[in-house]
Amino acid sequence: MTVSENKLSDAFLKHLAENKGILYKVARSYKRDEEEVKDLIQEITIQVWKAYPSYKPTLKFSTWLYRIALNVAISSYRKESKRAAINTMMDDRFVEIAAPAETTLNENVRQLYSLISEFKHFDRALMLLYLEEKSYAEIAAIMGIKVSNVATKLNRLKSTLKEKFTSINQK
């Protein structure tokens, strides 16, 4: 490996280490099974590494990383959806019952992840970025939409979540 390649890989590893939480949050928003989460993180990392030579340091790395991570997660979701349509349909409740319990998440957070997982992939990405306390401008940059659209969509999603969360907790 040349000195230039070493510097590139060192810079990549530093950026990735500083922002690894993004990888986990995106992966957990799109996958339930811990092995699938790991696989998705690996795929995101590979795609980020492939794109890293084109990264411009004038951009905020976390914004750039979110954009790639969400695109990989959404692509994975689409591929999985096509594959699922080919296979025999299985009731989602079977999968939920068989899924291993995550002991590290409290019940409210688990419910929140479950409700968010019911959203369409674009809405799921928006909510994830909102929960990460990203500004509307940063969400718009990551998602490639206008700031006004972010505000409108998030207000609708928050209302939906509030209704569903209230309904679950009243039972």
Buried (B, 14 or more C-beta within 10 A) or exposed (E): EEEEEEEBEEBBEEBBEEBEEBBBBBBBBBBBEEEBBEBBBEBBBEBBBEBBEEBEEEEEBBBBBBBBBBBBBBEBBEEEEEEEEEEEEEEEEEEEEEEEEEEEEEEEEEBBBEBBEEBEBEBBBBBBBBEBEBEBEBBBBBBEBEBEBBEEBBEEBEEBBEEBBEEEEEE
